[in-house]
């Protein structure tokens, strides 16, 4: 049965591609890519020759019906993003929903996504967490963080290098400067780095060392922080 395949791609290191992902990208009829130039580098690395079609946040509303019709005609379609798993802070949701509404099969492969390694190596509880993705760039940032001030689960945010210091300052206001945070950048790449400490300490680090690369920011939950304070008092 023809279907839509959601295929994760490496977040940096090209060796993180799975065997099944490579095979399927070689077999499908259509490959949808967030940025065809970026994805062409990946396909060329694995010797895959497929015509790429653009599918990104600026055109996805216009293309989902076309893609669904191609699957109905019997073609297999793969969706990839620039890095990581499509649908996780990347285009994908609208296409998946449209296919499901039309009774078409969707299969998602397991694979790379940036927040999982950042969460696991943060040292914060991983059994319960909330993924917040990117904060609003302007309006609504402080309101969103204020609503999370009492969140007991580990919190995960994506952020651009241009707003890392700003975000840490906002964390200090919303969660307190002593709340612990783990900030990872360039995961799986040559200059991968994780900086851990209080919000105030990590903010000072990136003020002294201007942020570069892609960032995942992991913040301990409120209940963990209170428990640490209680233990310190004893």
LUMTI-639057 format. One record per residue: residue number from 1; residue in one letter; z, y negated, x negated of N, C-alpha, C in turn. Coordinates in pm, 1 decimal. Example, Ala and Ser with C-alpha at 12.3 -4.5 7.8 and 13.67 -1.06 7.14 Angstrom:
(1,A,(780.0,569.0,-1319.0),(780.0,450.0,-1230.0),(780.0,330.0,-1320.0)) (2,S,(708.0,225.0,-1285.0),(714.0,106.0,-1367.0),(787.0,-3.0,-1290.0)) 
***
This chain:
(1,X,(0.0,119.5,-84.1),(0.0,0.0,0.0),(0.0,-125.1,-88.1)) (2,X,(-90.5,-219.3,-63.3),(-90.8,-342.5,-142.6),(37.5,-420.4,-120.3)) (3,X,(79.5,-492.5,-221.6),(206.8,-562.6,-210.3),(210.7,-683.0,-303.0)) (4,X,(316.9,-760.8,-285.6),(347.8,-871.1,-376.0),(452.7,-822.1,-473.9)) (5,X,(424.9,-836.2,-602.2),(521.2,-801.2,-706.6),(581.6,-929.8,-764.0)) (6,X,(713.0,-935.1,-766.2),(783.5,-1044.9,-831.3),(821.9,-994.6,-969.8)) (7,X,(763.9,-1054.9,-1073.0),(778.4,-1001.2,-1208.7),(846.9,-1103.5,-1299.6)) (8,X,(967.2,-1072.8,-1346.9),(1035.1,-1161.8,-1442.3),(962.1,-1163.8,-1576.1)) (9,X,(969.6,-1278.3,-1643.0),(911.3,-1291.9,-1776.1),(1018.7,-1339.9,-1873.1)) (10,X,(1000.1,-1319.3,-2002.5),(1103.6,-1356.6,-2099.9),(1142.3,-1504.1,-2091.2)) (11,X,(1270.7,-1531.4,-2114.7),(1316.6,-1670.1,-2113.9),(1298.9,-1735.1,-2251.3)) (12,X,(1253.3,-1658.5,-2347.2),(1229.7,-1713.6,-2480.2),(1169.6,-1610.6,-2573.3)) (13,X,(1239.9,-1499.4,-2590.5),(1195.8,-1394.7,-2681.2),(1096.8,-1302.3,-2609.8)) (14,X,(972.9,-1296.8,-2658.1),(869.8,-1218.1,-2590.9),(898.6,-1068.9,-2591.5)) (15,X,(991.4,-1021.8,-2674.3),(1025.7,-880.0,-2676.1),(1107.1,-838.0,-2552.8)) (16,X,(1149.9,-935.5,-2472.7),(1231.1,-904.0,-2355.6),(1147.8,-867.2,-2232.9)) (17,X,(1019.4,-849.1,-2248.5),(932.5,-804.0,-2140.0),(949.8,-653.4,-2122.0)) (18,X,(953.3,-604.9,-1997.2),(969.7,-461.5,-1974.9),(833.9,-391.0,-1976.6)) (19,X,(836.4,-259.7,-2001.8),(713.7,-180.8,-2002.1),(646.4,-187.0,-1864.9)) (20,X,(726.4,-176.5,-1759.0),(668.8,-175.8,-1623.4),(605.3,-309.6,-1591.0)) (21,X,(668.3,-418.9,-1635.4),(610.8,-550.5,-1609.5),(474.0,-565.0,-1676.4)) (22,X,(464.1,-517.5,-1799.9),(336.3,-524.8,-1871.7),(231.1,-440.9,-1800.0)) (23,X,(269.7,-319.0,-1758.3),(173.6,-231.0,-1689.0),(124.1,-293.8,-1559.9)) (24,X,(216.0,-346.1,-1479.9),(175.2,-401.5,-1350.7),(88.6,-525.4,-1366.4)) (25,X,(120.6,-609.5,-1463.6),(37.6,-727.5,-1485.0),(-104.1,-688.2,-1528.8)) (26,X,(-116.3,-569.3,-1589.3),(-248.0,-520.1,-1630.0),(-324.1,-459.9,-1513.0)) (27,X,(-252.9,-422.3,-1407.6),(-314.8,-348.7,-1297.5),(-342.3,-432.5,-1173.4)) (28,X,(-263.3,-536.3,-1148.3),(-278.4,-611.1,-1022.6),(-412.3,-684.6,-1018.9)) (29,X,(-450.8,-724.1,-898.2),(-577.2,-795.3,-880.0),(-564.4,-945.1,-907.3)) (30,X,(-446.7,-1000.3,-874.3),(-425.9,-1144.0,-888.1),(-290.6,-1169.0,-954.3)) (31,X,(-288.4,-1261.2,-1049.9),(-162.5,-1303.5,-1110.8),(-142.1,-1452.3,-1080.0)) (32,X,(-32.0,-1482.6,-1013.9),(5.0,-1620.8,-983.4),(101.8,-1669.5,-1089.6)) (33,X,(76.9,-1786.6,-1144.8),(159.5,-1838.6,-1253.6),(201.8,-1980.8,-1223.7)) (34,X,(325.4,-2012.4,-1262.9),(376.5,-2147.9,-1245.1),(295.1,-2246.1,-1329.2)) (35,X,(271.2,-2212.7,-1455.3),(187.3,-2292.2,-1544.9),(92.8,-2194.7,-1614.0)) (36,X,(-33.8,-2200.4,-1580.6),(-129.0,-2102.2,-1632.8),(-140.1,-2107.9,-1784.5)) (37,X,(-121.3,-2226.1,-1843.2),(-130.2,-2237.8,-1989.4),(-15.8,-2162.6,-2057.2)) (38,X,(106.1,-2177.7,-2002.7),(221.6,-2107.1,-2059.0),(206.8,-1956.5,-2040.7)) (39,X,(166.6,-1914.6,-1921.6),(156.2,-1771.1,-1892.7),(41.9,-1705.5,-1968.1)) (40,X,(-62.4,-1781.8,-1999.3),(-174.1,-1724.7,-2074.0),(-129.3,-1680.4,-2212.6)) (41,X,(-34.6,-1752.0,-2271.7),(19.4,-1713.2,-2402.8),(87.8,-1577.0,-2392.4)) (42,X,(164.1,-1558.2,-2285.4),(233.6,-1430.3,-2265.0),(133.5,-1316.0,-2245.5)) (43,X,(36.1,-1335.9,-2158.6),(-60.9,-1229.7,-2131.9),(-141.3,-1195.8,-2257.7)) (44,X,(-178.0,-1297.9,-2332.7),(-254.0,-1274.0,-2455.8),(-170.9,-1193.5,-2554.7)) (45,X,(-41.0,-1221.7,-2562.2),(47.6,-1149.9,-2653.7),(46.6,-1000.3,-2624.7)) (46,X,(35.6,-964.0,-2496.6),(37.7,-822.8,-2457.7),(-101.9,-766.5,-2431.4)) (47,X,(-205.2,-842.9,-2466.9),(-341.3,-793.4,-2451.6),(-384.5,-777.3,-2307.7)) (48,X,(-329.8,-857.8,-2219.0),(-362.4,-849.8,-2077.1),(-467.8,-955.2,-2045.2)) (49,X,(-578.0,-910.9,-1985.9),(-683.6,-1003.8,-1946.5),(-690.2,-1010.6,-1794.6)) (50,X,(-637.5,-1117.5,-1741.7),(-638.5,-1140.6,-1597.5),(-658.1,-1289.4,-1572.5)) (51,X,(-736.4,-1320.9,-1469.8),(-750.9,-1461.1,-1432.1),(-621.7,-1505.4,-1365.8)) (52,X,(-571.1,-1620.4,-1408.2),(-446.5,-1672.9,-1354.1),(-474.8,-1779.1,-1248.7)) (53,X,(-394.6,-1776.2,-1142.9),(-402.5,-1876.4,-1037.5),(-271.5,-1954.7,-1034.9)) (54,X,(-280.0,-2085.1,-1019.1),(-160.4,-2170.1,-1018.6),(-81.0,-2153.9,-889.6)) (55,X,(48.6,-2139.7,-905.9),(138.8,-2136.4,-791.2),(268.3,-2203.3,-835.9)) (56,X,(286.2,-2328.5,-799.9),(402.2,-2404.0,-844.4),(458.2,-2486.3,-729.1)) (57,X,(565.7,-2558.4,-755.9),(637.3,-2626.8,-648.0),(554.2,-2735.1,-579.3)) (58,X,(448.4,-2780.4,-645.2),(366.7,-2886.3,-586.4),(253.5,-2833.3,-498.2)) (59,X,(221.4,-2704.3,-510.7),(112.4,-2651.8,-428.4),(149.7,-2528.1,-347.7)) (60,X,(274.9,-2481.0,-359.8),(310.5,-2352.4,-298.1),(296.2,-2354.6,-146.7)) (61,X,(324.6,-2468.5,-82.5),(309.6,-2475.4,63.1),(164.0,-2453.1,104.8)) (62,X,(72.1,-2496.3,19.9),(-70.1,-2484.0,52.4),(-128.6,-2347.8,17.2)) (63,X,(-65.2,-2274.4,-72.8),(-125.3,-2149.8,-122.4),(-65.5,-2022.2,-63.4)) (64,X,(53.2,-2030.4,-1.8),(118.3,-1906.4,42.1),(34.5,-1829.6,143.9)) (65,X,(-28.8,-1898.3,238.0),(-109.5,-1829.1,338.7),(-230.8,-1762.4,274.9)) (66,X,(-291.7,-1831.1,179.4),(-407.0,-1774.1,108.5),(-367.9,-1646.5,35.4)) (67,X,(-252.7,-1651.2,-33.7),(-207.7,-1534.7,-109.9),(-174.9,-1419.2,-16.0)) (68,X,(-104.8,-1448.6,93.2),(-71.1,-1343.1,189.4),(-198.1,-1279.2,246.2)) (69,X,(-299.9,-1358.7,271.0),(-424.9,-1303.6,325.5),(-492.6,-1211.2,224.8)) (70,X,(-480.8,-1242.9,96.1),(-538.4,-1156.5,-6.3),(-468.8,-1020.3,-9.2)) (71,X,(-337.5,-1020.3,10.6),(-263.9,-893.3,15.4),(-304.9,-815.0,139.1)) (72,X,(-321.8,-883.8,250.1),(-365.9,-816.5,373.6),(-504.6,-755.2,357.1)) (73,X,(-585.7,-814.2,270.4),(-720.1,-760.7,244.6),(-717.3,-640.5,150.9)) (74,X,(-596.5,-609.4,96.3),(-585.3,-490.7,11.6),(-565.4,-517.6,-135.7)) (75,X,(-543.4,-643.9,-172.8),(-524.9,-676.5,-313.4),(-376.1,-683.3,-348.8)) (76,X,(-345.6,-636.1,-468.8),(-209.3,-646.5,-520.6),(-194.5,-778.2,-596.3)) (77,X,(-82.7,-846.2,-573.3),(-59.9,-978.2,-631.6),(71.5,-977.4,-708.6)) (78,X,(71.0,-1035.2,-827.7),(193.6,-1051.2,-906.3),(225.1,-1199.1,-918.1)) (79,X,(353.0,-1233.0,-900.8),(399.2,-1370.1,-919.7),(489.5,-1375.1,-1042.0)) (80,X,(456.6,-1465.5,-1134.4),(541.5,-1488.1,-1251.6),(570.8,-1637.8,-1262.0)) (81,X,(679.9,-1671.3,-1329.9),(711.3,-1811.7,-1355.7),(700.5,-1836.6,-1506.4)) (82,X,(725.4,-1959.0,-1548.0),(717.3,-1989.5,-1691.0),(816.1,-1906.3,-1771.2)) (83,X,(933.5,-1881.8,-1713.2),(1036.8,-1804.0,-1781.2),(1138.9,-1757.4,-1678.9)) (84,X,(1182.3,-1632.5,-1691.7),(1284.8,-1581.3,-1601.4),(1227.8,-1519.7,-1474.9)) (85,X,(1311.9,-1509.8,-1373.5),(1275.6,-1443.8,-1248.4),(1228.8,-1545.0,-1144.8)) (86,X,(1108.3,-1530.6,-1093.2),(1060.4,-1622.1,-989.3),(1157.8,-1627.1,-871.1)) (87,X,(1175.0,-1746.1,-816.6),(1267.2,-1763.2,-703.8),(1403.5,-1812.7,-745.6)) (88,X,(1440.5,-1792.3,-872.9),(1568.8,-1840.5,-924.2),(1543.2,-1975.1,-992.0)) (89,X,(1564.1,-2083.1,-918.2),(1533.4,-2219.6,-965.2),(1386.3,-2233.0,-1004.6)) (90,X,(1302.0,-2152.0,-947.1),(1157.9,-2155.6,-969.5),(1088.2,-2121.6,-838.1)) (91,X,(958.0,-2152.5,-824.6),(885.6,-2116.1,-702.3),(890.3,-1966.2,-676.8)) (92,X,(886.7,-1928.2,-551.6),(887.2,-1786.1,-515.4),(938.9,-1760.7,-375.4)) (93,X,(1041.1,-1835.2,-335.4),(1103.5,-1811.9,-205.7),(1003.9,-1822.2,-90.4)) (94,X,(923.8,-1926.1,-86.6),(831.4,-1946.5,25.1),(729.3,-1834.1,34.5)) (95,X,(679.8,-1790.0,-79.6),(581.0,-1683.0,-79.6),(642.2,-1552.2,-33.5)) (96,X,(761.5,-1520.9,-81.1),(828.9,-1398.0,-38.6),(853.4,-1401.5,111.4)) (97,X,(904.2,-1512.9,162.4),(932.9,-1522.9,306.3),(806.8,-1508.6,389.8)) (98,X,(698.4,-1571.5,345.3),(572.5,-1562.3,419.5),(522.0,-1419.1,424.5)) (99,X,(528.3,-1348.7,311.7),(483.0,-1209.1,309.0),(568.0,-1121.7,400.7)) (100,X,(699.5,-1140.9,397.7),(787.1,-1059.8,481.5),(763.5,-1088.8,629.1)) (101,X,(740.4,-1214.8,663.6),(713.3,-1251.2,802.6),(584.1,-1188.1,853.4)) (102,X,(491.7,-1161.4,761.3),(364.2,-1100.8,800.0),(363.6,-949.8,779.8)) (103,X,(481.9,-893.2,754.7),(494.7,-748.7,743.3),(440.5,-691.4,614.1)) (104,X,(428.4,-773.2,511.3),(375.6,-727.4,383.1),(490.0,-685.6,291.5)) (105,X,(464.2,-587.9,207.7),(568.1,-534.7,120.0),(586.5,-623.4,-2.9)) (106,X,(712.5,-643.8,-39.7),(746.9,-721.0,-158.6),(834.3,-634.5,-248.2)) (107,X,(800.9,-627.9,-375.1),(880.3,-551.3,-471.4),(916.8,-640.8,-589.3)) (108,X,(1045.9,-650.4,-618.0),(1093.8,-735.1,-727.2),(1140.8,-649.4,-842.7)) (109,X,(1085.0,-673.8,-959.8),(1126.0,-599.8,-1078.7),(1252.5,-661.7,-1138.1)) (110,X,(1340.1,-580.1,-1194.8),(1453.8,-636.2,-1267.7),(1404.4,-691.9,-1400.7)) (111,X,(1475.7,-790.3,-1451.4),(1434.0,-845.5,-1579.3),(1507.8,-972.1,-1615.5)) (112,X,(1449.0,-1047.8,-1704.2),(1516.3,-1162.6,-1764.0),(1548.1,-1272.0,-1662.8)) (113,X,(1667.1,-1328.2,-1677.1),(1705.8,-1451.5,-1608.8),(1814.5,-1516.1,-1693.3)) (114,X,(1811.6,-1647.0,-1706.3),(1895.7,-1713.8,-1806.0),(2044.0,-1709.2,-1774.2)) (115,X,(2080.5,-1713.2,-1645.5),(2222.7,-1729.7,-1616.7),(2306.1,-1605.3,-1643.6)) (116,X,(2245.9,-1487.1,-1641.8),(2324.3,-1364.7,-1661.1),(2383.0,-1355.5,-1802.1)) (117,X,(2303.4,-1366.3,-1909.8),(2365.8,-1362.7,-2043.1),(2463.9,-1477.2,-2066.3)) (118,X,(2433.8,-1595.5,-2012.2),(2526.0,-1708.6,-2028.6),(2658.9,-1680.2,-1961.3)) (119,X,(2655.0,-1619.9,-1843.9),(2777.5,-1585.4,-1771.7),(2857.5,-1479.6,-1846.2)) (120,X,(2790.9,-1373.5,-1887.3),(2861.0,-1261.9,-1950.9),(2927.0,-1305.3,-2081.6)) (121,X,(2858.1,-1386.7,-2161.7),(2914.5,-1424.9,-2289.9),(3004.9,-1547.3,-2281.0)) (122,X,(3026.1,-1600.6,-2161.4),(3116.4,-1715.3,-2145.3),(3262.2,-1676.6,-2165.2)) (123,X,(3294.6,-1551.7,-2135.1),(3433.9,-1508.7,-2140.6),(3508.8,-1534.1,-2011.0)) (124,X,(3440.9,-1588.4,-1909.8),(3501.8,-1612.3,-1779.2),(3476.1,-1491.1,-1688.8)) (125,X,(3556.0,-1474.7,-1582.8),(3536.0,-1360.4,-1493.1),(3392.8,-1353.4,-1440.5)) (126,X,(3335.5,-1231.8,-1442.6),(3197.5,-1211.2,-1398.2),(3189.1,-1133.7,-1266.8)) (127,X,(3304.3,-1089.1,-1216.3),(3300.4,-1007.4,-1095.3),(3267.8,-1089.3,-971.2)) (128,X,(3304.2,-1217.1,-972.5),(3271.9,-1308.3,-862.8),(3230.9,-1442.3,-924.0)) (129,X,(3114.5,-1489.8,-885.2),(3067.6,-1617.0,-939.5),(2974.1,-1683.0,-838.6)) (130,X,(2952.5,-1812.6,-855.7),(2856.6,-1882.2,-769.7),(2754.0,-1952.4,-857.3)) (131,X,(2628.3,-1934.4,-822.0),(2517.5,-1993.9,-896.4),(2473.8,-2120.1,-824.1)) (132,X,(2488.8,-2235.1,-890.5),(2454.9,-2363.4,-829.5),(2319.1,-2416.8,-873.7)) (133,X,(2258.0,-2355.8,-974.9),(2128.4,-2402.6,-1020.8),(2135.6,-2545.5,-1073.3)) (134,X,(2030.9,-2622.4,-1046.6),(2026.9,-2762.2,-1091.5),(2098.5,-2851.6,-991.4)) (135,X,(2183.4,-2939.3,-1041.0),(2242.8,-3041.8,-956.9),(2135.5,-3143.3,-918.3)) (136,X,(2153.8,-3214.2,-806.4),(2059.0,-3321.8,-773.8),(2051.6,-3420.1,-890.5)) (137,X,(1933.1,-3469.1,-920.5),(1917.8,-3557.2,-1036.3),(1988.6,-3690.7,-1016.7)) (138,X,(1990.5,-3740.8,-895.1),(2051.5,-3871.7,-870.5),(2150.6,-3862.0,-754.3)) (139,X,(2102.9,-3889.0,-635.0),(2188.5,-3892.3,-517.7),(2243.6,-3753.8,-485.8)) (140,X,(2374.0,-3747.3,-463.8),(2435.5,-3622.4,-420.7),(2504.7,-3542.9,-529.8)) (141,X,(2493.5,-3582.4,-656.1),(2555.2,-3506.9,-765.6),(2708.3,-3504.1,-751.8)) (142,X,(2767.6,-3621.6,-738.4),(2913.7,-3629.4,-733.1),(2967.8,-3561.1,-607.6)) (143,X,(2895.6,-3574.5,-497.3),(2937.8,-3510.4,-373.1),(2936.6,-3358.9,-388.1)) (144,X,(2832.6,-3306.0,-451.4),(2823.2,-3160.6,-472.0),(2938.2,-3111.6,-559.5)) (145,X,(2967.5,-3182.5,-667.7),(3074.7,-3141.4,-757.7),(3211.6,-3154.7,-692.5)) (146,X,(3230.3,-3259.2,-613.1),(3358.0,-3276.6,-543.1),(3383.9,-3159.7,-449.6)) (147,X,(3278.8,-3109.4,-386.1),(3293.2,-2995.8,-294.6),(3328.9,-2867.5,-369.7)) (148,X,(3300.6,-2864.2,-500.9),(3327.8,-2745.0,-581.4),(3459.8,-2753.6,-657.7)) (149,X,(3531.9,-2862.0,-641.5),(3653.2,-2883.3,-720.9),(3755.1,-2771.4,-703.7)) (150,X,(3763.0,-2714.3,-584.9),(3859.5,-2607.3,-560.3),(3798.9,-2468.1,-566.2)) (151,X,(3672.5,-2457.0,-607.9),(3604.4,-2327.2,-613.4),(3676.0,-2233.8,-711.4)) (152,X,(3713.9,-2115.3,-662.1),(3790.8,-2022.1,-745.0),(3701.6,-1932.4,-831.0)) (153,X,(3575.3,-1922.8,-794.9),(3484.9,-1836.9,-871.4),(3428.0,-1911.3,-993.6)) (154,X,(3383.0,-1835.8,-1091.0),(3311.2,-1893.8,-1203.5),(3184.4,-1960.6,-1150.3)) (155,X,(3155.4,-2080.9,-1199.3),(3040.0,-2157.2,-1151.7),(2933.8,-2168.3,-1260.1)) (156,X,(2807.2,-2160.0,-1219.3),(2696.2,-2163.2,-1313.7),(2598.9,-2273.0,-1273.6)) (157,X,(2561.3,-2354.5,-1371.1),(2467.6,-2464.1,-1347.9),(2355.4,-2459.0,-1451.3)) (158,X,(2236.1,-2499.2,-1410.3),(2127.7,-2525.2,-1504.2),(2122.0,-2676.8,-1525.3)) (159,X,(2085.0,-2718.4,-1645.1),(2074.0,-2861.6,-1669.0),(1971.7,-2891.0,-1777.4)) (160,X,(1907.2,-3004.5,-1764.5),(1812.4,-3050.2,-1865.9),(1890.0,-3108.2,-1983.8)) (161,X,(1833.5,-3102.9,-2105.2),(1906.5,-3157.2,-2220.8),(1936.5,-3306.7,-2206.9)) (162,X,(1857.4,-3375.0,-2126.2),(1876.4,-3519.7,-2109.4),(1997.1,-3554.3,-2022.6)) (163,X,(2049.7,-3453.4,-1949.6),(2162.3,-3481.5,-1859.6),(2286.3,-3397.2,-1890.5)) (164,X,(2286.4,-3326.7,-2003.4),(2399.9,-3241.1,-2038.1),(2527.8,-3322.0,-2054.7)) (165,X,(2522.7,-3427.9,-2133.4),(2642.7,-3509.5,-2156.3),(2687.4,-3574.9,-2026.2)) (166,X,(2592.7,-3623.2,-1947.4),(2625.3,-3682.2,-1817.8),(2694.6,-3579.6,-1728.0)) (167,X,(2641.5,-3457.8,-1724.4),(2700.2,-3353.3,-1641.0),(2842.2,-3320.5,-1685.2)) (168,X,(2864.5,-3311.9,-1815.5),(2997.9,-3282.3,-1866.1),(3096.1,-3393.7,-1829.0)) (169,X,(3050.7,-3518.0,-1831.3),(3135.6,-3628.2,-1787.1),(3169.9,-3616.4,-1639.9)) (170,X,(3073.6,-3573.1,-1561.2),(3097.4,-3554.6,-1417.7),(3188.4,-3434.2,-1392.4)) (171,X,(3175.0,-3329.2,-1475.5),(3267.7,-3216.1,-1465.3),(3410.8,-3262.5,-1491.4)) (172,X,(3426.7,-3348.8,-1591.1),(3560.2,-3398.9,-1624.6),(3620.8,-3474.2,-1507.0)) (173,X,(3539.0,-3552.5,-1438.1),(3587.6,-3627.4,-1321.9),(3621.2,-3535.7,-1205.1)) (174,X,(3535.8,-3436.6,-1180.1),(3552.6,-3351.0,-1062.4),(3652.8,-3238.1,-1084.5)) (175,X,(3650.4,-3178.3,-1205.0),(3733.1,-3060.7,-1231.5),(3850.5,-3088.2,-1325.1)) (176,X,(3846.3,-3201.6,-1394.3),(3949.5,-3233.2,-1492.1),(3899.8,-3205.2,-1632.5)) (177,X,(3937.6,-3286.5,-1731.0),(3887.7,-3270.5,-1868.0),(3936.1,-3144.2,-1937.7)) (178,X,(4042.4,-3080.9,-1884.1),(4096.0,-2960.1,-1947.9),(4036.3,-2831.1,-1892.2)) (179,X,(3952.9,-2841.5,-1789.6),(3886.2,-2720.8,-1737.5),(3796.5,-2664.9,-1847.2)) (180,X,(3795.1,-2534.6,-1861.3),(3716.1,-2473.7,-1967.3),(3570.5,-2454.8,-1923.9)) (181,X,(3481.9,-2467.9,-2021.9),(3339.6,-2455.9,-1995.4),(3273.1,-2384.0,-2112.6)) (182,X,(3164.7,-2315.1,-2083.4),(3084.6,-2248.1,-2185.7),(2940.6,-2293.5,-2165.8)) (183,X,(2884.8,-2358.0,-2265.5),(2749.5,-2413.2,-2254.0),(2657.5,-2340.7,-2351.3)) (184,X,(2556.0,-2273.2,-2295.5),(2460.4,-2198.1,-2377.6),(2325.5,-2267.6,-2375.4)) (185,X,(2261.2,-2268.3,-2490.6),(2127.5,-2327.8,-2497.6),(2032.7,-2235.0,-2573.2)) (186,X,(1905.1,-2244.4,-2539.2),(1799.4,-2169.5,-2606.9),(1828.4,-2019.4,-2610.7)) (187,X,(1875.0,-1964.9,-2500.1),(1909.2,-1822.6,-2494.2),(1789.7,-1735.4,-2532.8)) (188,X,(1814.9,-1638.3,-2617.0),(1720.3,-1538.8,-2669.3),(1624.9,-1596.0,-2773.6)) (189,X,(1636.0,-1725.7,-2803.5),(1547.1,-1787.3,-2901.4),(1615.0,-1797.4,-3038.5)) (190,X,(1540.6,-1844.2,-3135.5),(1588.1,-1849.8,-3274.0),(1715.4,-1933.0,-3288.1)) (191,X,(1721.7,-2044.5,-3216.8),(1835.8,-2134.6,-3231.8),(1934.0,-2123.6,-3115.5)) (192,X,(1948.2,-2002.5,-3060.9),(2044.2,-1980.1,-2951.9),(2184.2,-2022.3,-2996.6)) (193,X,(2256.7,-2086.8,-2906.3),(2391.6,-2134.7,-2938.4),(2474.3,-2139.9,-2810.6)) (194,X,(2602.1,-2105.4,-2822.3),(2696.7,-2122.2,-2712.0),(2816.8,-2198.9,-2763.5)) (195,X,(2850.9,-2306.4,-2694.1),(2965.4,-2390.8,-2729.5),(3070.0,-2374.8,-2620.1)) (196,X,(3190.0,-2334.9,-2659.8),(3297.4,-2309.3,-2563.3),(3414.9,-2401.9,-2591.0)) (197,X,(3488.7,-2434.5,-2486.6),(3607.0,-2518.6,-2501.9),(3638.6,-2588.3,-2372.3)) (198,X,(3725.2,-2687.2,-2377.4),(3750.3,-2767.3,-2258.2),(3629.3,-2855.9,-2233.0)) (199,X,(3621.3,-2908.3,-2112.2),(3511.4,-2998.9,-2080.1),(3509.9,-3116.1,-2178.3)) (200,X,(3626.8,-3170.2,-2207.6),(3635.8,-3284.2,-2299.5),(3587.5,-3246.2,-2438.5)) (201,X,(3624.3,-3127.5,-2486.8),(3583.8,-3084.1,-2620.7),(3434.1,-3061.9,-2630.0)) (202,X,(3378.9,-2997.0,-2529.8),(3235.8,-2967.0,-2533.0),(3154.2,-3095.1,-2515.6)) (203,X,(3202.4,-3185.5,-2433.1),(3134.0,-3314.8,-2417.6),(3130.9,-3389.1,-2552.1)) (204,X,(3243.3,-3389.3,-2623.9),(3248.7,-3455.8,-2753.5),(3150.8,-3391.5,-2851.7)) (205,X,(3137.8,-3259.2,-2844.2),(3044.4,-3188.8,-2933.6),(2901.7,-3236.1,-2910.3)) (206,X,(2861.1,-3243.5,-2784.7),(2722.1,-3280.0,-2757.4),(2698.0,-3430.6,-2766.6)) (207,X,(2802.2,-3508.4,-2763.6),(2786.3,-3650.5,-2795.4),(2757.5,-3668.0,-2943.8)) (208,X,(2817.8,-3583.1,-3024.7),(2796.1,-3588.7,-3169.5),(2670.1,-3513.8,-3212.6)) (209,X,(2629.2,-3417.1,-3131.2),(2510.6,-3336.1,-3161.1),(2417.7,-3341.0,-3040.1)) (210,X,(2322.2,-3431.7,-3038.2),(2235.8,-3451.2,-2921.3),(2175.6,-3320.3,-2870.4)) (211,X,(2188.2,-3294.6,-2740.0),(2140.7,-3168.3,-2682.1),(1989.4,-3151.3,-2695.8)) (212,X,(1949.4,-3028.3,-2729.2),(1807.9,-2993.8,-2736.2),(1789.3,-2854.6,-2677.1)) (213,X,(1680.9,-2834.6,-2603.4),(1651.5,-2703.0,-2549.2),(1687.4,-2688.8,-2402.8)) (214,X,(1687.6,-2564.7,-2356.3),(1720.3,-2531.7,-2217.4),(1867.5,-2492.3,-2210.1)) (215,X,(1938.3,-2542.0,-2107.8),(2083.2,-2524.0,-2100.4),(2129.2,-2450.1,-1975.6)) (216,X,(2231.1,-2363.8,-1996.0),(2306.3,-2303.7,-1886.6),(2452.8,-2340.0,-1908.8)) (217,X,(2515.1,-2397.4,-1807.3),(2653.3,-2443.3,-1818.1),(2740.6,-2359.1,-1724.4)) (218,X,(2840.5,-2292.6,-1782.4),(2928.1,-2203.8,-1705.9),(3068.6,-2263.0,-1705.7)) (219,X,(3124.7,-2281.4,-1586.1),(3254.5,-2346.6,-1570.4),(3353.0,-2248.5,-1508.5)) (220,X,(3471.8,-2239.4,-1565.3),(3572.5,-2148.7,-1509.7),(3614.1,-2195.2,-1371.2)) (221,X,(3655.0,-2099.2,-1288.6),(3698.6,-2131.3,-1154.3),(3835.2,-2196.9,-1151.3)) (222,X,(3864.4,-2264.1,-1041.2),(3990.8,-2337.7,-1029.0),(4111.3,-2246.0,-1037.0)) (223,X,(4103.1,-2128.3,-975.7),(4218.5,-2038.6,-975.7),(4247.3,-1985.5,-1115.7)) (224,X,(4142.3,-1961.6,-1194.8),(4160.4,-1916.0,-1332.6),(4227.3,-2025.3,-1414.3)) (225,X,(4183.2,-2148.9,-1392.5),(4240.4,-2262.0,-1466.2),(4387.2,-2281.2,-1432.1)) (226,X,(4421.5,-2271.0,-1303.8),(4561.4,-2285.7,-1263.2),(4646.0,-2172.6,-1321.0)) (227,X,(4586.3,-2050.1,-1323.4),(4661.0,-1938.3,-1379.2),(4688.8,-1957.6,-1527.0)) (228,X,(4592.6,-2015.9,-1599.1),(4612.2,-2044.2,-1741.0),(4722.3,-2145.6,-1760.0)) (229,X,(4722.0,-2247.7,-1675.8),(4827.1,-2349.2,-1684.4),(4964.1,-2289.6,-1660.1)) (230,X,(4974.6,-2197.7,-1560.2),(5101.7,-2134.0,-1528.1),(5154.1,-2054.1,-1646.9)) (231,X,(5061.9,-1981.0,-1712.1),(5102.1,-1900.7,-1826.5),(5149.1,-1988.6,-1942.3)) (232,X,(5081.5,-2101.6,-1958.9),(5119.8,-2192.6,-2066.4),(5260.8,-2246.1,-2044.6)) (233,X,(5295.3,-2271.2,-1918.8),(5426.1,-2327.6,-1888.9),(5536.2,-2226.8,-1917.2)) (234,X,(5505.6,-2098.1,-1900.1),(5605.0,-1995.8,-1928.8),(5630.5,-1984.3,-2078.6)) 
***
